[in-house]
C-alpha cells in the first residue's frame, strides 16, 4: 500500500507543480488534497 501510494504521489506532484501556474487549478487541487487527506486520516 505504501509503495503504491508513493507511485501515485509522483504524477500527483507533477500535476501540483503544473497547477501552481494556475490559481484556480491550484485552489482546486488543494481542496482535493484536503479531502483526500481527510479520507486517509
N, C-alpha and C positions, 0 to 999 in steps of 0.2 A: 504493500500500500504506500509506504514511504517513498519507494523508488518511483512508483507510478506518479505520485503527486509531484515529485521533483521533475519528472519528464514533462508533465503538464505545465509546470511553472515556467519552463523555457519559452514556449510560444506566448504564454500569458504575459511574461515580462517584456517580450518584444512588442506585443500589442500595446502594453502600457507605455513603453518608451515612444512608440509611434503616436499614441493618443495624446501625449504631452504637448504636441504641436496644435492640438485642437481642444480648446477649453471645454466645450460641451461633451466631447467624447471622453475627456479626462474625468469630468464630473460623473458621467455615466459609468465609467469603469470603476471609479472609487465607490460608487453606490453599489455596484455589482459585487465588488470585492468585500464590502462591508456585509452584504447579505450572505456571501459565501463563508465569510469568517464567522458569522453568526450561526450558520448551519454546522460548520466544522466544530465550533465550540459547543 
